[in-house]
Amino acid sequence: QVQLVESGGGLVQAGGSLRLSCAASGSIFVFNVMGWYRQAPGKQRELVASITRGGSTNYVDSVKGRITISRDNAKNTVYLHMSNLKPEDTAVYYCNAKNDFAAESWGQGTQVTVSS
């Protein structure tokens, strides 16, 4: 099974930027869609952004215009580029991948904290 490892989280001031990385232990071509989810304390996990094998992207409305998902197939890595961060973006961010049989893989999560 392909392992997913997130990195790039941290503490940033409101208005700042971060880039999260999700590195897969194998080829990401096996995944039909990859995405980033987040879970804030006391809240349900929500999908932030996703990208298909073909490169189509989808974003939750609250991050449109501030966050971009991209993938580097040569590096087997998916990125989440976040700018103009807000305190409400504070959460643990998880990388997710689904293959053509709907089997899922999850990373361990990376903490993003945005101070006001």
Secondary structure, DSSP 8 states (H G I E B T S, - for coil): ---EEEE--EEEETT--EEEEEEESS-GGGEEEEEEEEE-TTS--EEEEEEETT--EEE-GGGTTTEEEEEETTTTEEEEEE-S--GGG-EEEEEEEEETT--EEE---EEEEEE-
